[in-house]
Amino acid sequence: MIDRATVEKILDATEIVDVISDFVTLKRRGANYIACCPFHNEKTPSFSVSPSKGIFKCFGCGKAGSAVTFVMEHEQMTYPEALKYLARKYGIEVHEQEESAEDTADRLKRESMIAVSEYASKFYADALFNTAEGHSVGLSYFRQKRGFSDETIRKFGLGWSPSGRSFAGEPAAATLPRTALQNGYKAEYLLSTGLCYEHGGELVDKFRERVIFPIHSLSGRVIAFGGRTLREDKAVAKYLNSPESDIYHKSRSLYGIYFAKSAIAREQKCYLVEGYTDVISMHQAGIENVTASSGTSLTTDQIRLIKRFTNNVTVLYDGDAAGIKASLRGINMLLEEGMIIKVVLLPDGEDPDSFARSHTRQEILDFLSEHETDFIEFKYDLLSSTIERDPIRKAELIRDIIDTIAVIPDQIARSVYIEQCAQRLGMKEDVLFAEVARVRRKRIESGQFEQRRREEAETRARAAAAAVAEPSSEAETGVPGGTASAVVDDVALKPVPLLEPAERELLYYLLKFGEYSLSFAENQVYGAEAPVLRITVAEYISAQLQDDDLTLQNPLYRRIYDLYFTYRAQLLEEDGSEAAVQPEVLQERLMRRFVNSEDPQVTTTVLDITVVKYEINVKEYLRSQIPERNTIDINVPKAVLVYKLKYVEHTCSQLMESLGHSSDPSEQQEVMHRLKLLLQIKNVLVKDLNRIS
């Protein structure tokens, strides 16, 4: 870890204009500098750099931050990597804090495993071009069968694993285990990376007689391999992949992400395919913003890795209907993470690999643009071919589409899809709204929102650990939710006067009554949540914010909100069992944590929110006669509804403001449509508030 004194020294030496000028041509305008934004395409400069404040801000796309943020965002680096880049630029020696013996052992093991993997990658690449077997079998496959150019082969580090036998009269080529051991690499790392296995007391190359596809981390280091056999023997597995290891986590890695990340960020779109050759052929055709899940089912961590660079994903499917239906789960997962999804079905008999090899870049882009469809249209067309005369099958299709819409976290996006679905299926919007609300209510009752919040907290914790550890810790494992996106998110958050009172009230109930249970009467219905048998105030507030993908806009309030659940998890872990802790005791211990926080700003704010100064009058006296704990069943849902209502009003005011600045008729129409949906949501919230007031 980089010690604090070194960090301060780097920050003190850094000149933001000097740093950004390495990447962007800046022009002075008064006290500031301007340029066309490097993060989005524009003709009129909207990117401003303030040397006096040490910040940059794009008034077009909203990117903002410090010199460190710029390097992280532009070069797709982690926080430690960006600091080390600036240290090299200014000639500062980086001092790192002492590691424990265990940390040192873990780091050295990981570094050794990566060193072995990178050696193996070079060995396989050399064997492909410089052995008779590799040249005749492997290189011919890549060139003739796959149509890869030598430039593409070298770019992706493709290779060949020799068999260890003589070939075409030539002496047997050396195998990986033999050469690696001769060059001083230890057997334990050849085994722990999965490159080799033991047989008869000797090491054997797991990938022998296969063409090799190295798998790179986000930072470009080799962490795993895929090997394809060229034999026709069906008893032999076509593909072999590296096993899970300390440096390779399949669920957190995407094939080709290192080569695609800059293009994804620049184009603000990611094409998602299935296999190695799909990615490589698309890159060779000139379309680089493409990555693959490497034949595995898409995971939440992989989606969050993509989300670091864009929210827009287009999934490419070939004509295999069975495979498409099996992949529909991935669409739901993408939507649940707040991604904007398009789907393209390629012509029969085509996959991304073959389609890319038989078309020019422009032809591919034109086809994708013309055939992109949203998930409702795609799902309906895929599943509706046999239902027109079968009302039971049609009802199943409707429920299937409703289940998909229900996972979308953004309330406006849900409303848009409900409206579209109603038109497509010939149903009333009110019926679909009610059904989606029912599905989401079940998710709250089952604890799915709370589980997702915990998963996201774990992801943020991993990212935070990566930000203060070696750069490889985050980059090599592909853990999403990294520092670059987190910093930009913090810059984007700022207090909103309209939301301030509602946010404080939510924190008030969280801090004072978070561990107390809410009770709902059977006839109580507050929007999408109703009647929940048992749920704590903290779980209820968390689920409701998660329900509509809402975030506290005041950065300090957001920090206190996150700290609450962090402290809670720590205290419960110390006690060993949630059931063993009384709500009153846990609440008191949580408040003690806040009051004794290392951050005085947190302590002051928490006390300011929770210590209420009552005026002495009859009204307050009468109110004080009723224990506040007895009113939370009404007041907490009411506070949540007020917050949602204020959030909708805030969004409406932002849209109205953007309407005044736009001269594009299509943009104005889109804004008006969103305003219409928001007003519908507002009406529902007002009715719910009137019902419980």
TORKOLFI-596388 format. One line per 5 residues: their letters; for each residue x, y, z of C-alpha. Coordinates in steps of 0.2 Angstrom, whole numbers. Layout:
BEGIN
a) X/Y/Z ~ ...
//
This chain:
BEGIN
midra) 0/0/0 ~ 6/18/-4 ~ 9/27/13 ~ -1/43/16 ~ 14/54/16
tveki) 19/49/-1 ~ 1/51/-7 ~ 1/69/-1 ~ 18/72/-9 ~ 11/66/-26
ldate) -4/77/-24 ~ 6/92/-19 ~ 17/90/-34 ~ 3/87/-47 ~ -2/101/-59
ivdvi) -18/97/-67 ~ -15/107/-83 ~ 2/99/-85 ~ -6/82/-83 ~ -21/84/-94
sdfvt) -10/92/-107 ~ -2/76/-110 ~ -18/69/-117 ~ -28/84/-123 ~ -24/101/-132
lkrrg) -29/114/-119 ~ -33/132/-124 ~ -33/146/-111 ~ -49/156/-108 ~ -47/168/-94
anyia) -42/160/-78 ~ -46/142/-85 ~ -42/131/-100 ~ -55/123/-112 ~ -55/109/-124
ccpfh) -66/96/-133 ~ -70/83/-120 ~ -60/67/-122 ~ -74/57/-114 ~ -87/60/-127
nektp) -88/66/-145 ~ -92/85/-147 ~ -88/99/-159 ~ -90/114/-147 ~ -78/113/-132
sfsvs) -87/110/-116 ~ -72/103/-106 ~ -65/115/-93 ~ -49/114/-82 ~ -47/125/-67
pskgi) -29/126/-62 ~ -33/136/-46 ~ -45/123/-40 ~ -36/109/-47 ~ -51/101/-55
fkcfg) -59/97/-72 ~ -77/97/-77 ~ -86/93/-94 ~ -102/102/-95 ~ -108/91/-109
cgkag) -106/73/-102 ~ -104/78/-83 ~ -87/70/-80 ~ -77/79/-67 ~ -63/77/-54
savtf) -45/80/-50 ~ -29/76/-60 ~ -29/58/-52 ~ -47/56/-57 ~ -43/61/-75
vmehe) -29/48/-76 ~ -40/35/-69 ~ -54/38/-81 ~ -44/42/-96 ~ -32/28/-94
qmtyp) -44/16/-86 ~ -32/14/-71 ~ -36/10/-52 ~ -32/24/-39 ~ -15/16/-34
ealky) -10/14/-53 ~ -14/33/-56 ~ -4/38/-41 ~ 11/28/-47 ~ 9/35/-64
larky) 10/53/-57 ~ 24/49/-46 ~ 34/43/-61 ~ 30/59/-70 ~ 36/70/-56
gievh) 51/59/-51 ~ 44/55/-34 ~ 49/39/-25 ~ 34/29/-20 ~ 35/23/-2
eqees) 23/9/3 ~ 18/3/20 ~ 25/-12/28 ~ 15/-28/25 ~ 12/-42/37
aedta) 21/-59/34 ~ 4/-66/28 ~ 1/-52/16 ~ 19/-53/9 ~ 17/-72/6
drlkr) 0/-69/-3 ~ 7/-55/-14 ~ 23/-65/-18 ~ 12/-80/-22 ~ 1/-70/-34
esmia) 16/-62/-42 ~ 24/-78/-45 ~ 8/-86/-52 ~ 6/-71/-64 ~ 25/-72/-69
vseya) 23/-91/-73 ~ 7/-87/-83 ~ 15/-73/-93 ~ 30/-84/-97 ~ 18/-98/-103
skfya) 9/-85/-114 ~ 26/-80/-122 ~ 31/-99/-124 ~ 15/-104/-132 ~ 16/-89/-144
dalfn) 34/-93/-149 ~ 29/-111/-152 ~ 15/-106/-163 ~ 27/-97/-175 ~ 43/-105/-172
taegh) 40/-124/-171 ~ 36/-135/-186 ~ 21/-142/-176 ~ 14/-125/-171 ~ 17/-118/-188
svgls) 9/-132/-198 ~ -6/-136/-186 ~ -9/-121/-175 ~ -5/-106/-186 ~ -13/-114/-201
yfrqk) -29/-116/-191 ~ -29/-98/-186 ~ -24/-91/-203 ~ -35/-103/-215 ~ -49/-109/-204
rgfsd) -52/-93/-194 ~ -45/-80/-206 ~ -35/-71/-192 ~ -21/-60/-198 ~ -4/-62/-190
etirk) -6/-44/-183 ~ -22/-50/-174 ~ -14/-67/-169 ~ 0/-57/-161 ~ -12/-44/-153
fglgw) -22/-57/-143 ~ -6/-67/-140 ~ -13/-83/-148 ~ -2/-98/-147 ~ 1/-117/-148
spsgr) 6/-130/-135 ~ 18/-143/-142 ~ 14/-161/-140 ~ 32/-166/-135 ~ 34/-178/-149
sfage) 43/-177/-166 ~ 33/-169/-180 ~ 35/-171/-199 ~ 53/-178/-197 ~ 58/-163/-186
paaat) 64/-166/-168 ~ 52/-165/-154 ~ 49/-147/-148 ~ 52/-143/-130 ~ 36/-143/-119
lprta) 31/-130/-107 ~ 35/-139/-90 ~ 53/-143/-96 ~ 57/-126/-102 ~ 49/-117/-87
lqngy) 58/-128/-75 ~ 75/-125/-84 ~ 72/-106/-83 ~ 69/-106/-64 ~ 50/-106/-63
kaeyl) 44/-117/-48 ~ 33/-133/-51 ~ 21/-127/-37 ~ 16/-112/-48 ~ 14/-122/-64
lstgl) 2/-133/-54 ~ -7/-119/-44 ~ -11/-110/-60 ~ -18/-125/-68 ~ -5/-125/-82
cyehg) 1/-142/-78 ~ -3/-158/-68 ~ 7/-172/-61 ~ 8/-189/-69 ~ 20/-203/-64
gelvd) 30/-190/-54 ~ 32/-178/-69 ~ 24/-162/-74 ~ 12/-163/-90 ~ 6/-148/-99
kfrer) -13/-148/-97 ~ -15/-139/-114 ~ -4/-150/-125 ~ -8/-151/-143 ~ -21/-137/-142
vifpi) -21/-119/-149 ~ -20/-107/-135 ~ -31/-91/-131 ~ -23/-82/-116 ~ -35/-73/-105
hslsg) -30/-56/-99 ~ -35/-46/-83 ~ -42/-28/-84 ~ -24/-22/-83 ~ -18/-33/-97
rviaf) -8/-46/-88 ~ -11/-65/-92 ~ -21/-73/-78 ~ -28/-89/-87 ~ -29/-99/-103
ggrtl) -42/-107/-115 ~ -36/-121/-126 ~ -45/-129/-141 ~ -41/-146/-148 ~ -40/-148/-167
redka) -44/-166/-166 ~ -60/-173/-172 ~ -61/-186/-158 ~ -77/-183/-149 ~ -70/-191/-134
vakyl) -58/-177/-131 ~ -66/-161/-124 ~ -66/-147/-137 ~ -61/-133/-125 ~ -51/-134/-109
nspes) -50/-119/-97 ~ -39/-114/-83 ~ -46/-118/-66 ~ -51/-105/-53 ~ -35/-99/-44
diyhk) -29/-85/-33 ~ -26/-74/-49 ~ -41/-80/-60 ~ -59/-79/-55 ~ -70/-85/-70
srsly) -86/-76/-63 ~ -76/-59/-62 ~ -67/-60/-79 ~ -72/-56/-96 ~ -63/-62/-112
giyfa) -56/-47/-121 ~ -60/-34/-109 ~ -42/-27/-108 ~ -43/-24/-127 ~ -60/-18/-127
ksaia) -61/-6/-112 ~ -56/10/-121 ~ -67/7/-135 ~ -82/3/-124 ~ -79/19/-114
reqkc) -77/29/-130 ~ -92/22/-139 ~ -103/21/-124 ~ -108/4/-129 ~ -103/-14/-126
ylveg) -106/-29/-138 ~ -108/-45/-128 ~ -104/-61/-137 ~ -101/-79/-132 ~ -84/-85/-137
ytdvi) -65/-81/-140 ~ -66/-81/-159 ~ -82/-70/-159 ~ -72/-57/-150 ~ -56/-59/-160
smhqa) -65/-58/-177 ~ -75/-43/-172 ~ -59/-34/-167 ~ -51/-39/-183 ~ -66/-32/-192
gienv) -63/-15/-184 ~ -76/-16/-170 ~ -67/-16/-154 ~ -80/-13/-140 ~ -84/-31/-139
tassg) -81/-44/-125 ~ -87/-61/-120 ~ -92/-71/-105 ~ -81/-86/-112 ~ -95/-98/-114
tsltt) -100/-97/-95 ~ -117/-91/-89 ~ -116/-72/-87 ~ -113/-67/-69 ~ -117/-51/-59
dqirl) -98/-47/-56 ~ -96/-48/-75 ~ -110/-36/-78 ~ -103/-24/-65 ~ -86/-25/-74
ikrft) -94/-19/-90 ~ -104/-6/-80 ~ -88/3/-75 ~ -87/8/-93 ~ -104/10/-100
nnvtv) -123/6/-96 ~ -127/1/-114 ~ -125/-17/-119 ~ -130/-25/-135 ~ -131/-44/-134
lydgd) -127/-53/-150 ~ -136/-70/-153 ~ -134/-83/-167 ~ -148/-92/-174 ~ -149/-106/-162
aagik) -166/-104/-154 ~ -162/-116/-140 ~ -146/-107/-135 ~ -156/-91/-135 ~ -169/-97/-123
aslrg) -156/-103/-111 ~ -147/-86/-112 ~ -163/-76/-108 ~ -158/-76/-89 ~ -143/-65/-94
inmll) -155/-52/-100 ~ -164/-51/-83 ~ -148/-50/-74 ~ -142/-36/-85 ~ -158/-26/-82
eegmi) -157/-29/-64 ~ -141/-20/-63 ~ -148/-5/-72 ~ -141/-8/-89 ~ -149/-3/-105
ikvvl) -151/-18/-116 ~ -153/-21/-134 ~ -153/-38/-143 ~ -148/-43/-160 ~ -152/-59/-168
lpdge) -140/-64/-182 ~ -145/-72/-198 ~ -148/-91/-198 ~ -132/-101/-198 ~ -122/-85/-193
dpdsf) -113/-82/-177 ~ -103/-66/-173 ~ -87/-74/-178 ~ -93/-80/-196 ~ -103/-64/-198
arsht) -88/-53/-194 ~ -77/-62/-206 ~ -89/-61/-221 ~ -94/-42/-219 ~ -85/-26/-218
rqeil) -85/-15/-203 ~ -98/-3/-210 ~ -109/-17/-215 ~ -108/-25/-198 ~ -112/-8/-189
dflse) -126/-5/-201 ~ -134/-22/-198 ~ -132/-20/-179 ~ -140/-3/-180 ~ -155/-9/-190
hetdf) -158/-25/-181 ~ -156/-19/-163 ~ -172/-22/-153 ~ -177/-20/-135 ~ -179/-35/-124
iefky) -198/-35/-124 ~ -200/-35/-143 ~ -186/-49/-144 ~ -194/-59/-130 ~ -211/-58/-138
dllss) -206/-63/-155 ~ -196/-77/-148 ~ -209/-84/-137 ~ -225/-79/-145 ~ -225/-90/-161
tierd) -236/-103/-154 ~ -247/-94/-142 ~ -260/-84/-152 ~ -273/-97/-150 ~ -268/-103/-133
pirka) -274/-91/-119 ~ -264/-101/-106 ~ -248/-100/-115 ~ -251/-81/-119 ~ -254/-78/-100
elird) -238/-87/-96 ~ -229/-76/-109 ~ -236/-60/-101 ~ -231/-66/-84 ~ -213/-70/-90
iidti) -212/-52/-98 ~ -219/-44/-82 ~ -206/-54/-71 ~ -192/-46/-83 ~ -199/-29/-81
avipd) -200/-30/-63 ~ -182/-32/-60 ~ -178/-15/-68 ~ -172/-4/-54 ~ -176/13/-62
qiars) -195/18/-60 ~ -196/28/-76 ~ -188/14/-86 ~ -201/2/-79 ~ -215/14/-84
vyieq) -209/15/-101 ~ -208/-4/-103 ~ -225/-6/-96 ~ -232/6/-108 ~ -224/-2/-122
caqrl) -229/-19/-116 ~ -247/-14/-114 ~ -248/-8/-132 ~ -239/-24/-139 ~ -250/-36/-129
gmked) -266/-26/-130 ~ -268/-25/-111 ~ -273/-10/-100 ~ -258/-1/-92 ~ -266/-1/-75
vlfae) -267/-20/-75 ~ -248/-22/-79 ~ -243/-9/-66 ~ -252/-18/-53 ~ -245/-35/-58
varvr) -227/-27/-58 ~ -230/-20/-41 ~ -236/-37/-35 ~ -220/-45/-41 ~ -209/-32/-33
rkrie) -218/-33/-17 ~ -214/-52/-16 ~ -196/-48/-19 ~ -196/-36/-4 ~ -205/-49/7
sgqfe) -192/-63/1 ~ -178/-52/6 ~ -171/-51/-12 ~ -167/-32/-11 ~ -158/-34/6
qrrre) -148/-48/-2 ~ -143/-38/-17 ~ -139/-23/-6 ~ -127/-34/4 ~ -119/-41/-12
eaetr) -116/-23/-18 ~ -109/-18/-1 ~ -97/-33/-3 ~ -92/-27/-20 ~ -89/-9/-14
araaa) -78/-17/0 ~ -68/-27/-12 ~ -66/-11/-23 ~ -61/-1/-8 ~ -48/-14/-3
aavae) -41/-14/-20 ~ -39/5/-20 ~ -27/4/-6 ~ -18/-12/-11 ~ -6/-17/-25
pssea) -14/-11/-42 ~ -14/-29/-47 ~ -26/-34/-33 ~ -41/-26/-42 ~ -36/-27/-60
etgvp) -30/-44/-61 ~ -45/-52/-53 ~ -57/-41/-63 ~ -67/-36/-48 ~ -80/-23/-54
ggtas) -85/-7/-46 ~ -68/0/-46 ~ -61/16/-39 ~ -62/26/-55 ~ -81/24/-57
avvdd) -83/27/-38 ~ -73/43/-38 ~ -83/50/-53 ~ -99/45/-44 ~ -94/54/-28
valkp) -90/70/-39 ~ -108/68/-47 ~ -117/68/-30 ~ -121/84/-23 ~ -134/91/-10
vplle) -151/95/-18 ~ -161/108/-8 ~ -178/100/-13 ~ -172/83/-6 ~ -162/88/9
paere) -177/88/22 ~ -183/71/15 ~ -165/63/16 ~ -163/69/33 ~ -179/62/39
llyyl) -174/45/31 ~ -158/45/41 ~ -167/50/57 ~ -178/35/56 ~ -163/24/51
lkfge) -152/30/65 ~ -165/30/79 ~ -176/15/74 ~ -166/5/61 ~ -166/-12/70
yslsf) -185/-11/76 ~ -198/-21/67 ~ -212/-13/57 ~ -229/-20/58 ~ -242/-18/44
aenqv) -260/-22/45 ~ -267/-34/32 ~ -276/-19/23 ~ -262/-8/22 ~ -255/-5/5
ygaea) -241/8/2 ~ -237/8/-16 ~ -227/-8/-21 ~ -225/-14/-3 ~ -239/-22/7
pvlri) -243/-32/19 ~ -225/-37/24 ~ -226/-49/39 ~ -209/-44/47 ~ -196/-32/41
tvaey) -185/-20/51 ~ -185/-1/47 ~ -167/-3/40 ~ -172/-17/29 ~ -188/-8/23
isaql) -179/9/19 ~ -165/-1/10 ~ -177/-11/0 ~ -187/4/-5 ~ -172/14/-11
qdddl) -166/-2/-20 ~ -183/-4/-27 ~ -182/12/-37 ~ -163/13/-39 ~ -163/29/-28
tlqnp) -147/36/-20 ~ -146/49/-7 ~ -139/64/-16 ~ -130/73/-2 ~ -113/64/-1
lyrri) -111/65/17 ~ -129/58/20 ~ -124/44/8 ~ -108/40/18 ~ -118/39/34
ydlyf) -131/28/26 ~ -118/16/20 ~ -108/17/36 ~ -124/11/45 ~ -125/-5/36
tyraq) -106/-7/37 ~ -106/-5/56 ~ -121/-16/58 ~ -112/-30/49 ~ -97/-28/59
lleed) -107/-28/76 ~ -117/-44/71 ~ -101/-53/66 ~ -93/-49/83 ~ -109/-56/91
gseaa) -110/-71/80 ~ -129/-71/78 ~ -142/-58/74 ~ -155/-67/84 ~ -144/-65/100
vqpev) -144/-46/99 ~ -159/-36/105 ~ -165/-22/94 ~ -163/-9/107 ~ -145/-15/111
lqerl) -140/-16/93 ~ -147/2/90 ~ -138/9/105 ~ -121/1/99 ~ -123/8/82
mrrfv) -126/25/88 ~ -110/23/99 ~ -100/19/83 ~ -106/35/75 ~ -103/46/90
nsedp) -86/40/91 ~ -82/40/73 ~ -65/45/67 ~ -73/58/55 ~ -79/72/66
qvttt) -91/78/52 ~ -100/61/53 ~ -102/63/71 ~ -108/81/71 ~ -121/77/57
vldit) -127/61/65 ~ -130/71/82 ~ -138/85/72 ~ -150/74/64 ~ -155/63/79
vvkye) -155/75/93 ~ -171/85/90 ~ -173/101/99 ~ -192/102/104 ~ -201/119/107
invke) -211/119/123 ~ -229/121/117 ~ -245/111/119 ~ -243/103/102 ~ -226/96/106
ylrsq) -231/91/124 ~ -246/81/117 ~ -235/73/104 ~ -222/68/117 ~ -235/58/127
ipern) -235/45/113 ~ -219/35/112 ~ -211/39/95 ~ -208/20/93 ~ -226/17/92
tidin) -228/28/77 ~ -215/21/66 ~ -227/9/57 ~ -235/25/49 ~ -221/37/49
vpkav) -207/27/41 ~ -218/22/26 ~ -224/40/25 ~ -206/46/25 ~ -201/35/11
lvykl) -216/40/1 ~ -212/59/4 ~ -194/55/-2 ~ -199/47/-18 ~ -211/61/-21
kyveh) -198/74/-19 ~ -186/64/-30 ~ -199/63/-44 ~ -202/82/-42 ~ -183/85/-43
tcsql) -182/75/-59 ~ -196/84/-67 ~ -188/101/-63 ~ -172/94/-71 ~ -181/89/-87
meslg) -190/105/-88 ~ -174/114/-87 ~ -166/103/-101 ~ -182/106/-111 ~ -178/125/-111
hssdp) -160/122/-117 ~ -165/109/-131 ~ -169/114/-149 ~ -170/96/-156 ~ -188/91/-159
seqqe) -184/73/-156 ~ -176/77/-139 ~ -190/88/-134 ~ -202/74/-138 ~ -193/62/-128
vmhrl) -192/74/-113 ~ -211/77/-114 ~ -214/58/-114 ~ -203/56/-98 ~ -212/70/-90
klllq) -229/62/-94 ~ -223/46/-86 ~ -216/55/-70 ~ -233/64/-68 ~ -241/47/-68
iknvl) -229/41/-55 ~ -232/57/-45 ~ -251/54/-45 ~ -249/37/-38 ~ -237/43/-24
vkdln) -249/57/-19 ~ -263/45/-18 ~ -253/33/-7 ~ -248/48/4 ~ -266/54/6
ris) -271/36/11 ~ -259/35/26 ~ -259/53/31
//
